[in-house]
Amino acid sequence: MSDLLEYSLRVTPGLVLLVAVWLLVRGPALAARIAILVAGFILLRDAMTPLGFWSFGGSGAGLWVRFADDGALLLVLGAMSALIVLLLHRCAPGLRTLVRWGRVDVRSVGLGLAGAAVVVAPFALAYRFVPIEERGGEVALTLLPALLVFALFGNFLEEVLFRGYLQGLLARSHGPVRTVLASGTFFAAGHIFLASTVTAVGVPLLLFTLIEGLVCAEVARRRGVIASTVTHGVAIFALASGLL
């Protein structure tokens, strides 16, 4: 609980400022509102790093990711992400119309899993040549259920922002190829500070997020945000679980 309190104290001033900007922006101004939400998400995400909620590294495997060994914390963070999505859905009707949710069915889940496999494959291959101790270490099996829940629900918010709002807005004025490329590249650009200042991972993290962003964008174009959330969440779970 003390970690969550410190986390809240860190992010609250920035969130208050972003809410003030949101209230000052009049009219629909969809692009501006999306930019405000993305800035808020980056604040929430990057503030997790100095508190040890997660960690990254670059090695011969290119990139590794690990989360805090605290299942309750991961579940709370996942629930917070889902709650933010629900609040946005109710309070931002203009943005809500941009989102193509898709269906929870075999085809959507199957495409989501296939997308996750594409994202993870290069790193899984590299992992074969690097001891697990040099890429984050082993993860307790008891943590895996909470980690999976967090990976899916925690990244649900990110998918709604980038593949729902942003990609939905881009699709109104761009063709499918340009939309996918712009969505995926913007997603990677949203990790610049995480890669270069918050951490020192650099190129491996940006390369991973570019691959992930492009694959998720194409999955969302085909089957919607639910499917791209499966891709994103399962890819992060695979890299963070120590099972590869």
C-alpha positions in Angstrom: 0.0 0.0 0.0 2.9 2.4 0.7 4.2 1.9 -2.8 0.7 2.7 -4.3 0.5 5.8 -2.1 3.9 7.1 -3.2 2.9 6.3 -6.8 -0.3 8.3 -6.4 1.6 11.3 -4.9 4.1 11.2 -7.8 1.5 11.3 -10.6 -1.3 13.4 -9.0 0.2 16.9 -9.8 0.8 16.0 -13.4 -2.7 14.5 -13.7 -4.3 17.7 -12.2 -2.5 19.8 -14.8 -3.6 17.6 -17.6 -7.2 17.7 -16.4 -7.0 21.5 -16.3 -5.8 21.5 -20.0 -8.7 19.1 -20.9 -11.2 21.4 -19.3 -9.8 24.4 -21.1 -9.9 22.8 -24.6 -13.4 23.6 -25.9 -15.4 21.8 -28.5 -14.7 18.3 -29.8 -10.9 18.9 -30.6 -10.4 15.2 -30.8 -6.7 15.3 -31.7 -6.0 17.6 -28.8 -7.9 15.4 -26.4 -6.1 12.3 -27.6 -2.8 14.0 -27.1 -3.8 14.9 -23.5 -4.8 11.3 -22.8 -1.6 9.9 -24.2 0.4 12.3 -22.1 -1.4 11.2 -19.1 -0.9 7.6 -19.9 2.9 8.1 -20.4 3.0 9.8 -17.0 1.2 6.9 -15.3 3.4 4.3 -17.1 6.8 5.9 -16.7 6.2 6.7 -13.0 6.1 2.9 -12.5 9.9 2.6 -13.3 11.6 4.6 -10.4 9.3 2.8 -7.9 10.4 -0.6 -9.1 7.0 -1.7 -10.4 8.8 -2.9 -13.5 12.3 -3.0 -14.9 13.9 -3.4 -18.3 17.2 -4.4 -19.6 19.0 -4.8 -22.9 21.4 -7.7 -23.4 22.3 -10.3 -26.0 18.6 -11.1 -26.0 17.9 -7.6 -27.1 15.3 -6.8 -24.5 13.9 -8.2 -21.3 11.1 -7.1 -19.0 10.2 -8.0 -15.4 7.4 -6.8 -13.1 7.3 -6.4 -9.3 7.0 -9.7 -7.5 3.7 -8.6 -5.9 0.5 -10.1 -7.3 -1.8 -7.8 -5.4 0.0 -4.7 -6.8 -0.3 -6.0 -10.3 -4.0 -6.8 -9.9 -4.7 -3.3 -8.5 -2.8 -1.6 -11.4 -4.7 -3.8 -13.9 -8.0 -2.8 -12.3 -7.1 0.9 -12.4 -6.4 0.6 -16.1 -9.8 -1.0 -16.8 -11.5 1.6 -14.6 -9.9 4.4 -16.6 -11.2 2.8 -19.8 -14.7 2.6 -18.4 -14.6 6.3 -17.3 -13.4 7.4 -20.7 -16.1 5.4 -22.4 -18.8 7.1 -20.3 -17.3 10.6 -20.1 -15.9 11.1 -23.6 -18.6 10.2 -26.2 -16.8 12.0 -29.0 -13.8 9.7 -28.6 -16.0 6.7 -28.0 -17.2 6.9 -31.6 -13.6 6.4 -32.9 -13.2 3.0 -31.3 -13.8 -0.3 -33.3 -14.0 -2.8 -30.5 -14.5 -6.0 -32.5 -15.8 -9.2 -31.0 -14.6 -11.7 -28.4 -14.7 -14.7 -30.6 -12.4 -17.5 -31.8 -11.2 -15.5 -34.9 -10.4 -12.4 -32.9 -8.6 -14.2 -30.1 -6.8 -16.4 -32.6 -5.6 -13.4 -34.6 -4.6 -11.7 -31.4 -2.5 -14.8 -30.3 -1.0 -15.0 -33.8 0.0 -11.4 -33.6 1.6 -11.9 -30.2 3.6 -14.8 -31.6 4.9 -12.5 -34.4 5.9 -9.9 -31.9 7.7 -12.3 -29.5 9.3 -14.6 -32.0 12.6 -12.6 -32.6 13.1 -12.2 -28.9 12.2 -15.8 -28.1 14.9 -16.9 -30.6 17.5 -14.6 -29.1 16.6 -15.9 -25.5 17.8 -19.4 -26.5 21.4 -18.1 -26.4 21.2 -16.0 -23.2 20.9 -17.5 -19.6 17.7 -16.4 -17.9 19.8 -14.9 -15.1 21.1 -12.4 -17.6 17.6 -11.4 -18.8 15.7 -10.6 -15.7 15.8 -13.9 -13.8 13.2 -16.5 -13.1 9.6 -15.5 -12.2 7.6 -17.3 -9.5 4.9 -19.5 -10.9 2.5 -18.2 -8.3 2.9 -14.7 -9.8 1.9 -15.8 -13.3 -2.0 -15.5 -13.0 -1.8 -12.0 -11.6 0.9 -11.1 -14.2 -1.4 -12.3 -17.0 -4.4 -10.3 -15.7 -2.2 -7.2 -15.5 -0.7 -7.7 -18.9 -4.1 -7.9 -20.5 -6.0 -5.3 -18.5 -3.0 -3.0 -18.0 -2.4 -2.8 -21.8 -6.1 -2.6 -22.5 -5.9 1.2 -21.8 -2.9 1.6 -24.0 -4.7 -0.2 -26.9 -7.8 2.0 -26.5 -5.7 5.1 -26.7 -3.5 4.1 -29.6 -5.5 1.6 -31.6 -8.9 2.9 -30.6 -8.8 6.7 -30.4 -5.6 7.5 -32.4 -6.0 4.9 -35.1 -9.7 5.5 -35.4 -9.0 9.2 -36.0 -6.3 8.5 -38.5 -8.6 6.1 -40.4 -11.0 8.9 -41.1 -8.5 10.7 -43.3 -5.9 8.1 -44.3 -5.8 4.8 -46.1 -5.3 1.6 -44.3 -1.6 1.2 -44.9 -0.7 4.8 -43.9 -3.0 4.5 -40.8 -1.3 1.3 -39.7 2.2 2.8 -40.2 1.3 6.0 -38.5 -0.4 4.3 -35.5 2.5 1.9 -35.0 5.2 4.5 -35.4 3.4 6.9 -33.0 3.1 4.1 -30.5 6.9 3.6 -30.6 7.5 7.3 -30.3 5.4 7.3 -27.2 8.2 5.2 -25.6 11.1 7.6 -26.4 11.5 8.9 -22.9 11.0 5.4 -21.4 13.8 4.1 -23.6 16.2 7.1 -23.4 15.7 9.0 -20.2 13.6 7.0 -17.7 15.8 3.9 -18.5 18.9 3.5 -20.6 17.7 0.5 -22.7 17.6 2.6 -25.8 17.2 1.1 -29.3 16.1 -2.5 -28.2 13.1 -1.0 -26.4 12.2 1.3 -29.3 12.6 -1.5 -31.8 10.4 -3.8 -29.8 7.7 -1.2 -29.4 7.8 -0.4 -33.1 7.3 -4.1 -34.0 4.6 -4.4 -31.4 2.9 -1.2 -32.5 2.8 -2.1 -36.2 1.5 -5.7 -35.5 -1.1 -4.4 -33.0 -2.2 -1.7 -35.5 -2.8 -4.3 -38.2 -4.6 -6.7 -35.9 -6.8 -3.8 -34.7 -7.5 -2.9 -38.4 -8.6 -6.4 -39.1 -10.5 -7.4 -35.9 -10.6 -4.4 -33.5 -9.2 -3.3 -30.2 -10.2 -6.5 -28.3 -8.0 -8.5 -30.6 -5.1 -6.1 -30.5 -5.3 -6.1 -26.7 -4.8 -9.9 -26.8 -1.7 -9.4 -29.0 -0.3 -6.7 -26.7 -1.1 -8.4 -23.4 0.1 -11.8 -24.4 3.3 -10.5 -25.9 4.2 -8.6 -22.7 3.2 -11.6 -20.6 5.4 -13.9 -22.7 8.4 -11.6 -22.3 7.9 -10.9 -18.6 6.9 -14.4 -17.4 10.3 -16.0 -17.7 8.7 -18.9 -19.6 10.5 -18.3 -22.9 
